[in-house]
């Protein structure tokens, strides 16, 4: 492509971008400081909850003999907000979920794990599925 063609294409593209009102300077909405603070809190809580979910699942995997012997239900691998948890209101979450042996499709183990925000993990129950 000739230099004059490149220059013409660049000018045309710049004109389209400017006339369409697309500008990186205006692409982010201006939120109030209060909104940004709430957004940061929400994101932070999701990160902590996701970490807690992963710690709970890993504790269940370990106590049940590792991944060669145990798989947690799908909700423990998905988004943290959809995992089976209860916010205890004291900086900890309790996860109650089921698991199965690899190769089986029948859940046979119920595990209850409480995880604190500082990463402390306590297995409250691990055994047969209760009613």
DANOR-V647444 format. One line per field, one symbol per residue. phi: phi as a letter, one per 20 degrees, with the letter a starting at -180 (. if undefined). burial: + if it has 16 or more other C-alpha atoms within 10 Angstrom, else -. A space follows every 10 residues. Layout:
BEGIN
phi: ???
burial: ???
END
This chain:
BEGIN
phi: .fgfffffff ffffffffff nebgfdfdfe efgfffffff ffffffffff ffgfffffff fffennffcb cfggfedeff feffccefmd nccddcbdbb egndddfccd cccdcefenf cceebbagfe f
burial: ---------- ---------- ---------- ---------- -------+++ ++++++++++ +--+-----+ +++--+---+ --+++----- -+++++++++ +-----+-++ ++++++---- +-+--+---- -
END
